[in-house]
C-alpha cells in the first residue's frame, strides 16, 4: 500500500518552493526594515499555555487543538497559533524589560484539526509580528501598516483592512449583556452545549460562521456604541494614523477575532479574490503577558496564513519572480569534462546557478536539457573550444551565440 501525506497537509515541491522562498524572503526583509527580530518557538508546548490564552471555550482549544500526552505523561499540544508561544518565550527570556519596546516576527507551522477544505489545512503556516511594550495607538497603526505593506510588496494591495475596537472590560461586559439579551429567544431553543458556550463567551457569536447564530444577531447594536471614552479616542487616533500612512481600511463592527485575549483594536483582511477566508488578522492584547505570569505589558500583533496568501496570489494570477538557472554547460567531447566541471564550480562560487549533464549523454540530448531547464545561457565546450581556451556561449532567449574566453564567461553572465 502506498503511503500518502496525512490528510490536511501538503507537500511543497521544488517548483512550488520558489513561491514560498519569495514570500519568506520578502517578509523577512520588510520586517527587518521595521526593526523586528526573528523568534522561533517549539512546535509543541504545555497544553495549558493555549487553554489560558485562547480560552477553553474557543474553537481552537475545544475542537481543533492537537492535544496529547508525551511518554513522560506530560499534557502537550502542537501549537495552533503563533502569538501565545512568543509571549511565553518573551517572559521566560526577559526579552522586554519594563520601560522598553521589543519587536518580534516569526515564520512558523501551526496545527489545527480542521475539516479539510480549501484554505483550511491541518498543518498551516503563519507569518506574524508582535510589538511589545507600547500602549500607544501608534503601535497599533505600525503593525497594521507593516502587514499592509507586505501585501503591497507581493501584489495583494488596494483592498481595505477591516478594523474595529472591542474596548476594555467595562465595554465588553456591557456589550456581552446586550448580546445575551438580544439573542435570548435563540438561546431558549439552542443545544445545551451551544448555549453554555455562548453564555460563557457571548462575543464569540460575532466570530461564528453558523447561519443560525448570525441570523440571531441581526439588529444588534455595534460594540462601538459601548466603548469607554478613552477607547473611543484611541480608536479615532488609530484611524487617523492609518489615513496618514495611506493604508486603506473600513470600520467593521463585526470584526472581533476568535481568541479571548484581545482588547481594544482588532483587525482582519479578507481579499475579494478569496471570499470567506481571512488572510491575516490580529489586534491588541494588553492582558496576555500578565495572564501568563509576567508583568503587565501592552502588546499588539497579527498572524497571516501563508497558504491563503498563495491562494489569493493564484486567484489574481500573480507569480513569484523567475529564478531561472544562469547557465547550462554542455560537454561536446569526452576530453572537455574537467573544463565543464571547473567552469560550473567557478560560476557557482560567483553566486550563479550552473547546471550540467551528469550521464554522458549526447550533445543533442544536452542541448534539449539546456532548453527545458530554462537557463539564460548555454555554454558549449568541446575540443575546438579547449584549443582556444574559450567556450561557445549562447543566449537562450535571443539565440545569439559568440566565442567567449574561458576566464570571461562568468563575467558575461
Phi, psi and omega in degrees: 000132179285136177266130181246168177301143180304147179304134179087007176238162180222140170280148173249107183279166182306321180293327178280331183298334178302317178294314179301315182296321177297314180297317181294315182296320179296318181293315180301314183298314181294318179300319178295323178298330179269002176086020180269137177256146183284141173231140179236127182243161183298157177291326180238152182220168171303130185301331182293338177303315183278329177293324181281333185261310182283335182098131184296337181271352180292151180300324182302315183278315188281334185237329195249346189283135173280102186240134182200170174260135176278183185290348175264006179081012180274139178277115182230166179216144169291136188294127179271346179204165191266337189291312184301315177299324178296318180292324176298316179293324179301317179289314185298323184253009178049053184282346180223080176304148181307135180091001180242169175245143176228132178245123183232145172226162180211157170231116190211158171269143175231163188225125178219133180278074178274163165288123188293120177200174184305125177077004180227086181262162177275330167248113181236165182235140183234142160258140180212166176213143179227127175250115190246136172106352180242132178259005187281157174297334179297326178293317177301313182296324182296314183290326177293319178298317179301314180296318181293319179295329175294315177302319179297320183295333181255004174096014181251034182268192177066022172231144186284151171266134179277130179231156179201169170233132178252014173061201179243201191302313183297316179300310184292327178296314180294319181292323177299318177297320179296319179297311182299322178292320184292326185254019184303320180292325177295319183293329180301323183260001184282155173302145185303320181292320178295316181298316181297321181294318180291320180295329178284323182218079183301326182296338179298336178299326183293337180262000183283145176262002181291123183302322180296317179293321179295321178295321180295336183274354181301133180088001180293136175294140182290152181297335180300335178286349182253001185298142170294152182306318179297319180291324178297315179297319181296317180295323176296323178294319178301316181296319180296320181291323177292321176298316178300323182278354181076024179268117180289138180209162173224136175284124184234109184295339182273356180276112181230340185072155189260006182252144187292341192276357184285148175220149177054239188297129170228154182206162185201152177229125177230117182285144176296341179275356179218062186298141177088356181234120177286129179275320171211158178199159179179202181162195181265143180216073187289345182260356190292315181298318178296321179299332181265009175100003178266180178285158176306122187217118179288142182214152172211143182188186181205167170225142178232143184273121184292315180300324179287325174302315181296320177299319179293321177297318179297320179296329179264007178056044177257127181247156175294150176305143182299141176232056181293150172300151180282322187205141172246124184263122184256123178269110186266354177210160183298325183283350184276355184307307181301321180294320178298314182292323179295317180294323177299317179296319181295318180296316180294322179295334179271006177089013179261156177265116183238131178243154175206157179285139182253355191244019176053044179280173182292160179299322179298317179295320179296322179293325175295319177298318180300318181293314183288337180289340183079012182300146179290324181227155165238150179230119180263129178231115177229194182299321180296318180292322179298320180297328181266358187052048184215172174232158173265103187263126183241128172282114188288343178276315184266341184083356181293135183228139181210160176271126184233133178304141185309315185286353181257357186298308182299319178300322181289339179293000000 
